[in-house]
C-alpha cells in the first residue's frame, strides 16, 4: 500500500441514518471482560450449559439424513418453515392469543424483528414511546430511522398508565407505537402485573396507540408463569416478538414476529430486502428438536438453574450492598438484576475500579432514552456459579465502599 493513500480523503459519504447509529455499550464492555480473571456479570448471555447439544446433534443427523437434506440447504420461503410457523401459532394459542400461522414471520433472531418493525413503521421525527429504562438493543434498532424517542415514567411494574395518558395528551404528534417488555424486562427484571397490563392497554386502546410487545424471556419464570401476553388482549393492536435464543441457543439466530394481517405483507417485504429468508437449515433443526415434549422437559431445567443463581445473587447483594444503602430488584424470572448504587455514586465512574477489582457490570445509562439514572447498573446472573456470584458481589461491595469513603 502506498503510504500516501492513507492521507487521501475518503470518497464515501455516510447517510444521515448511519450517523445516528451507535455501538452497543454492552459489546464494548464485553471486550474488556475478555481479560483473564474477570468475573463477567455484564453480558446478557444464556448459560452455555443449558444448550441442548445432544438434541441438536441428533436433529442435525435427522435433517441431513432424511428427505429434508437437500431442501434444508436450499433457498427457502421468506415467511419461514410452515411447521415452525404452525408451532408458534399453537404455542400462542395456549397463552390465550388467537394466532394464525399466516401471521407468523420467522426472523434471524428477534433483534431482526425490531429492525423490520423500525423500517416499516418509523419515519424521521416520528414519536416512539419506550419504558424507563428500556432494552438497549431496541434503541439501537430504532435509531437509524431517526425517530423522536419518548420515555414514559415507569415503576416496578413498568409503564405508569396515568403518566402514559398525560404524555399522549401533551404530544403534538401521535406516536407510531409503544415498545414494551412485559416479562422479566431487560434491563430491570421487572414484570407487568395483570392489572397493570389491563390499565396500560385501556389507555392504548382509548388513544389508538399500537404496541410492540417483546418477549424473549417469558419462558424463564421461576415460580409461576407471567400473566397472559398483551397480544392475547388486543390482537389487532399488538405486534409480538419472540425468540428461541433463551430456550435453545442464541447461535441459531432464530426468532419470530407475529403481526396483524394489515401489517404482515410490509414486514415480509422488509424481510425479503434484508436477507431473503432465515436459514432454512436452522429452522428445520429447531423444528426437529421441539417435536413432542422436548421443551416441556428441557426448559424447566433452565428455570431451576437460573432460579438458584438468582437466589445466590440476591443473597450476595444483601450481604455486600445492603449495609451500604443500595437498592435492587427481585426478578421473578429472566436473567437480570437492576441495582441502584448509594446516593452520590456513578456506575459509569465505578466501572474501571470494578474491572480492576476483578468483576464487570453494565452501567445503566445506555438503557435510557433520556435522563439516565447515573446510579443504575445491570447485573446478569445466569452465566456464573454461586461461588463466582459471591466473589463478584464481594468485589463490587469493596469498590462501592471505597468510593463512598473516598467521596467519589
Phi and psi in degrees as a GROMACS rama.xvg file:
@    title "Ramachandran Plot"
@    xaxis  label "Phi"
@    yaxis  label "Psi"
@TYPE xy
-72.7267  122.847  UNK-2
-55.4255  -27.2472  UNK-3
-67.5837  -22.8376  UNK-4
-65.2216  -26.3283  UNK-5
-67.7727  -20.5712  UNK-6
-92.9782  -4.82708  UNK-7
-75.588  129.095  UNK-8
-59.4924  143.023  UNK-9
-68.5194  135.914  UNK-10
-81.6323  -4.24569  UNK-11
-88.7871  138.496  UNK-12
-118.906  122.88  UNK-13
-72.0923  145.147  UNK-14
-69.3344  155.91  UNK-15
-58.5562  -36.3437  UNK-16
-67.7008  -29.7398  UNK-17
-69.2364  -34.6295  UNK-18
-63.1242  -26.3193  UNK-19
-81.6902  -9.71285  UNK-20
-75.4634  145.173  UNK-21
-132.809  149.837  UNK-22
-69.6863  154.548  UNK-23
-73.2446  123.577  UNK-24
-60.9655  -33.8315  UNK-25
-68.8394  -43.0511  UNK-26
-63.4295  -35.7061  UNK-27
-67.2605  -39.5081  UNK-28
-68.1177  -35.976  UNK-29
-61.7905  -28.5324  UNK-30
-62.0446  -39.4787  UNK-31
-66.8766  -36.7539  UNK-32
-75.8425  -5.06827  UNK-33
-71.5639  -11.5311  UNK-34
-62.3167  137.909  UNK-35
-58.7827  140.202  UNK-36
89.0273  -1.79668  UNK-37
-86.7853  125.068  UNK-38
-81.9407  116.136  UNK-39
-99.6573  109.887  UNK-40
-111.432  17.2727  UNK-41
-91.0583  -44.2596  UNK-42
-75.9216  142.401  UNK-43
-90.4274  56.5758  UNK-44
-101.249  135.313  UNK-45
-62.9285  156.986  UNK-46
-69.1346  122.549  UNK-47
-57.7494  -27.9246  UNK-48
-64.2249  -16.958  UNK-49
-88.0539  -7.42114  UNK-50
-69.5285  128.822  UNK-51
-81.3289  73.1352  UNK-52
-60.9067  -46.0846  UNK-53
-63.8056  -41.7547  UNK-54
-65.3204  -37.7121  UNK-55
-67.0924  -39.6768  UNK-56
-62.9043  -43.2717  UNK-57
-65.532  -39.4714  UNK-58
-65.1531  -39.7853  UNK-59
-60.4226  -45.0367  UNK-60
-62.8036  -40.4998  UNK-61
-66.3084  -42.9291  UNK-62
-67.2469  -46.0542  UNK-63
-79.4079  -15.6166  UNK-64
-97.6212  -1.11311  UNK-65
-116.808  -163.1  UNK-66
-67.737  -19.2655  UNK-67
-84.4976  0.253113  UNK-68
-55.9898  -56.1821  UNK-69
-70.8421  -43.4759  UNK-70
-58.408  -32.2243  UNK-71
-69.9487  -19.9831  UNK-72
-101.657  3.43226  UNK-73
-100.757  166.186  UNK-74
-54.3901  151.994  UNK-75
-131.565  173.818  UNK-76
-67.0309  141.592  UNK-77
-64.6801  -31.4461  UNK-78
-67.9268  -28.5896  UNK-79
117.358  169.136  UNK-80
-64.0774  126.314  UNK-81
-55.1588  -40.515  UNK-82
-62.8396  -37.2464  UNK-83
-71.944  -39.7917  UNK-84
-64.0883  -38.8828  UNK-85
-66.694  -37.8839  UNK-86
-64.105  -44.7087  UNK-87
-59.8674  -46.1607  UNK-88
-60.7385  -40.2779  UNK-89
-66.8893  -40.5134  UNK-90
-61.9081  -42.1568  UNK-91
-65.9618  -33.7054  UNK-92
-60.8089  -34.6935  UNK-93
-68.2264  -19.2916  UNK-94
-99.1443  9.68893  UNK-95
92.7794  4.65758  UNK-96
-100.389  124.928  UNK-97
-84.9948  104.955  UNK-98
-127.31  133.843  UNK-99
-91.9118  145.203  UNK-100
-54.5402  -27.8653  UNK-101
-69.4182  -10.9329  UNK-102
-92.2829  -5.77981  UNK-103
-97.3108  126.815  UNK-104
-117.867  117.98  UNK-105
-78.0527  129.727  UNK-106
-120.415  164.459  UNK-107
-84.4194  78.3256  UNK-108
80.7085  153.436  UNK-109
-69.8376  -18.5237  UNK-110
-61.6244  -36.0053  UNK-111
-64.7805  -32.6081  UNK-112
-59.0372  -41.5212  UNK-113
-62.6662  -41.5315  UNK-114
-62.9417  -43.3587  UNK-115
-66.0869  -42.1894  UNK-116
-60.0555  -43.5498  UNK-117
-61.6771  -45.2537  UNK-118
-64.3928  -36.0692  UNK-119
-84.486  -29.454  UNK-120
-112.68  -16.8134  UNK-121
-106.967  127.237  UNK-122
-103.7  160.957  UNK-123
-57.1989  128.839  UNK-124
82.8292  -4.34039  UNK-125
-73.0932  134.898  UNK-126
-69.1651  140.26  UNK-127
-133.763  132.416  UNK-128
-99.7113  141.727  UNK-129
-137.368  161.991  UNK-130
-70.2406  169.452  UNK-131
-122.536  109.894  UNK-132
-79.5598  -175.688  UNK-133
-142.096  177.628  UNK-134
-69.6643  124.394  UNK-135
-58.3972  -40.2824  UNK-136
-62.9674  -30.5063  UNK-137
-69.8501  -43.0694  UNK-138
-58.8159  -39.1946  UNK-139
-65.2954  -42.0137  UNK-140
-67.0207  -36.0104  UNK-141
-77.9237  -31.2938  UNK-142
-54.9909  -42.2132  UNK-143
-61.9966  -23.5597  UNK-144
-82.6831  -2.80453  UNK-145
56.9255  51.4801  UNK-146
-78.1719  173.672  UNK-147
-100.95  98.1206  UNK-148
-82.4192  124.901  UNK-149
-114.965  125.071  UNK-150
-84.9059  136.393  UNK-151
-104.739  134.222  UNK-152
-54.2848  134.896  UNK-153
-136.857  156.544  UNK-154
-130.083  -156.421  UNK-155
-66.2124  -11.3361  UNK-156
-111.827  9.76367  UNK-157
102.076  -151.662  UNK-158
-58.5751  135.438  UNK-159
-87.0872  120.876  UNK-160
-57.4942  -41.1683  UNK-161
-64.9791  -41.5169  UNK-162
-65.3874  -38.2462  UNK-163
-62.4596  -46.159  UNK-164
-62.0998  -43.2253  UNK-165
-65.4658  -38.9915  UNK-166
-68.5454  -39.6568  UNK-167
-63.1882  -38.5036  UNK-168
-67.2152  -28.052  UNK-169
-89.5934  -19.3477  UNK-170
-72.0433  135.505  UNK-171
-72.5212  -22.9965  UNK-172
-126.631  145.03  UNK-173
-69.4456  132.691  UNK-174
-65.021  151.338  UNK-175
-71.2478  -37.3412  UNK-176
-170.032  169.813  UNK-177
-115.609  132.925  UNK-178
-98.8883  125.036  UNK-179
-133.918  145.382  UNK-180
-119.845  91.1085  UNK-181
-71.4661  -24.2856  UNK-182
-112.326  116.693  UNK-183
50.4471  56.7964  UNK-184
-56.3272  142.957  UNK-185
-96.5368  112.255  UNK-186
-107.034  -9.30896  UNK-187
-84.4859  -20.8524  UNK-188
80.9231  -1.02459  UNK-189
-74.4008  160.788  UNK-190
-129.66  136.511  UNK-191
-76.4913  126.313  UNK-192
-68.2129  166.961  UNK-193
-60.9468  -42.8293  UNK-194
-64.3685  -39.6702  UNK-195
-66.4511  -38.6867  UNK-196
-60.4795  -43.5392  UNK-197
-65.355  -40.4147  UNK-198
-66.947  -43.2702  UNK-199
-65.6503  -42.3221  UNK-200
-63.2963  -35.1121  UNK-201
-61.4991  -42.5092  UNK-202
-64.5953  -45.1015  UNK-203
-64.1079  -43.0444  UNK-204
-62.2403  -45.0237  UNK-205
-62.4892  -37.6457  UNK-206
-94.9934  -3.88696  UNK-207
68.2016  34.8636  UNK-208
-97.136  112.351  UNK-209
-69.8933  162.23  UNK-210
-126.484  137.093  UNK-211
-104.244  111.023  UNK-212
-99.939  115.449  UNK-213
-105.677  123.398  UNK-214
-134.997  64.8992  UNK-215
-77.4819  -17.8894  UNK-216
-112.027  2.26407  UNK-217
-59.0257  -28.5935  UNK-218
-82.7654  -6.59827  UNK-219
-94.3198  42.5652  UNK-220
-82.0459  153.626  UNK-221
-99.9282  -46.7847  UNK-222
-113.694  -34.5181  UNK-223
-153.507  151.619  UNK-224
-64.0298  153.701  UNK-225
-70.758  167.728  UNK-226
-61.1064  167.026  UNK-227
-57.1715  145.854  UNK-228
-65.3974  158.996  UNK-229
-61.5054  -33.0619  UNK-230
-58.0273  -36.0978  UNK-231
-69.3087  -15.3864  UNK-232
-103.578  -20.7845  UNK-233
-153.114  76.9518  UNK-234
-63.2369  -37.0604  UNK-235
-81.3845  -12.7139  UNK-236
-109.568  6.99906  UNK-237
-128.605  132.252  UNK-238
-100.303  132.229  UNK-239
-115.872  132.495  UNK-240
-114.211  134.469  UNK-241
-134.903  172.001  UNK-242
-151.006  149.204  UNK-243
-97.6548  -1.21902  UNK-244
-64.5889  -40.0269  UNK-245
-86.1931  -16.3298  UNK-246
-108.195  -12.3879  UNK-247
-125.521  -81.2874  UNK-248
-164.748  132.784  UNK-249
-70.0567  -22.4975  UNK-250
-66.0978  -16.0249  UNK-251
-72.0589  -22.2382  UNK-252
49.8518  61.5473  UNK-253
-128.706  120.441  UNK-254
-142.091  -170.42  UNK-255
-157.977  155.639  UNK-256
-119.64  135.196  UNK-257
-111.889  119  UNK-258
-126.682  149.13  UNK-259
-59.324  149.206  UNK-260
-53.3685  -32.5689  UNK-261
-65.9297  -27.9981  UNK-262
-98.6818  -24.089  UNK-263
-53.792  -45.8454  UNK-264
-58.9159  -38.6776  UNK-265
-71.3332  -37.8265  UNK-266
-63.8304  -38.9463  UNK-267
-62.9701  -42.2813  UNK-268
-64.5812  -38.5941  UNK-269
-65.7669  -37.2743  UNK-270
-63.0664  -45.4904  UNK-271
-60.4019  -39.4568  UNK-272
-69.882  -28.8504  UNK-273
-79.0594  -50.683  UNK-274
-152.834  16.0095  UNK-275
68.6051  -55.2131  UNK-276
-167.219  159.187  UNK-277
-73.1178  142.257  UNK-278
-47.6305  121.003  UNK-279
-64.6413  -33.6775  UNK-280
-62.3187  -45.7889  UNK-281
-61.2054  -41.2793  UNK-282
-63.0772  -44.1853  UNK-283
-67.3076  -36.4028  UNK-284
-59.7498  -49.0565  UNK-285
-64.9636  -42.0922  UNK-286
-59.785  -35.947  UNK-287
-68.4349  -43.6237  UNK-288
-65.6576  -41.3726  UNK-289
-85.3886  4.84581  UNK-290
-60.5546  149.61  UNK-291
68.1298  -139.798  UNK-292
-106.666  24.2892  UNK-293
-56.2196  -50.1595  UNK-294
-66.243  -31.6338  UNK-295
-63.4845  -26.6265  UNK-296
-92.3727  -34.296  UNK-297
-80.6756  -47.9514  UNK-298
-63.2259  -38.2433  UNK-299
-58.7108  -28.709  UNK-300
-68.8035  -33.7803  UNK-301
-67.9662  -45.3363  UNK-302
-58.2553  -45.3773  UNK-303
-63.5444  -41.1349  UNK-304
-64.1463  -48.3325  UNK-305
-67.954  -34.7424  UNK-306
-63.0396  -42.9193  UNK-307
-62.918  -38.3381  UNK-308
-70.5526  -38.5062  UNK-309
-58.6382  -46.7115  UNK-310
-61.7229  -40.2006  UNK-311
-62.9443  -40.3004  UNK-312
-69.6673  -41.9609  UNK-313
-62.4295  -40.8154  UNK-314
-65.7519  -40.6818  UNK-315
-68.2094  -38.3098  UNK-316
-64.6366  -41.077  UNK-317
-61.5294  -38.9474  UNK-318
-72.1588  -43.0298  UNK-319
-91.3374  -40.8271  UNK-320
-106.399  -17.386  UNK-321
-55.2737  -46.9931  UNK-322
-68.4796  -9.3755  UNK-323
-100.885  8.70162  UNK-324
67.982  27.474  UNK-325
-82.0721  165.161  UNK-326
-129.693  153.975  UNK-327
-156.958  160.884  UNK-328
-85.6502  162.797  UNK-329
-121.553  87.2713  UNK-330
-66.9123  143.499  UNK-331
-92.3463  5.7313  UNK-332
176.007  -174.107  UNK-333
82.51  -146.966  UNK-334
-135.557  -1.41142  UNK-335
-131.243  148.037  UNK-336
-120.033  137.537  UNK-337
-107.64  123.98  UNK-338
-115.34  140.392  UNK-339
-114.587  120.198  UNK-340
-69.0165  166.505  UNK-341
-58.6198  156.208  UNK-342
-51.1325  134.986  UNK-343
93.0507  -7.49758  UNK-344
-100.353  154.593  UNK-345
-119.505  124.974  UNK-346
-62.9197  -40.0275  UNK-347
-63.6303  -41.4545  UNK-348
-68.4631  -29.8063  UNK-349
-83.0638  -16.6282  UNK-350
-57.8708  -47.0573  UNK-351
-58.2143  -40.4485  UNK-352
-67.15  -36.255  UNK-353
-64.5218  -44.4905  UNK-354
-62.8166  -42.2048  UNK-355
-61.9213  -31.2219  UNK-356
-84.3076  -2.45712  UNK-357
105.121  10.8063  UNK-358
-142.098  160.031  UNK-359
-138.005  144.126  UNK-360
-134.243  177.07  UNK-361
-107.075  118.304  UNK-362
-57.2079  146.399  UNK-363
-76.2813  -18.6564  UNK-364
-53.4568  -42.3684  UNK-365
-64.1008  -13.9375  UNK-366
-86.5637  -0.00874943  UNK-367
-104.586  136.12  UNK-368
-74.798  -26.1388  UNK-369
-162.815  158.275  UNK-370
51.9444  57.3846  UNK-371
-64.8382  148.489  UNK-372
-87.945  111.068  UNK-373
-67.7618  -18.7302  UNK-374
-82.9183  -10.0386  UNK-375
-86.4408  147.422  UNK-376
-150.446  157.451  UNK-377
-113.031  136.325  UNK-378
-119.504  131.936  UNK-379
-103.103  131.74  UNK-380
-106.753  -3.19244  UNK-381
-87.1874  -13.5591  UNK-382
-104.26  11.1044  UNK-383
-120.401  145.101  UNK-384
-75.8776  161.464  UNK-385
-54.5021  -37.735  UNK-386
-64.8955  -41.1177  UNK-387
-66.9508  -37.1064  UNK-388
-62.6177  -45.3655  UNK-389
-57.6459  -46.4463  UNK-390
-66.2949  -40.6718  UNK-391
-66.6275  -42.2999  UNK-392
-70.7966  -31.8015  UNK-393
-63.9833  -40.2423  UNK-394
-64.8616  -41.2975  UNK-395
-63.7883  -41.5669  UNK-396
-60.1992  -41.0583  UNK-397
-62.7774  -41.1749  UNK-398
-65.9002  -42.0103  UNK-399
-66.5992  -42.9181  UNK-400
-62.8557  -41.3533  UNK-401
-64.4175  -38.2337  UNK-402
-66.9817  -40.7158  UNK-403
-66.361  -42.5946  UNK-404
-68.6169  -29.5256  UNK-405
-89.6076  -3.34622  UNK-406
75.2962  24.9142  UNK-407
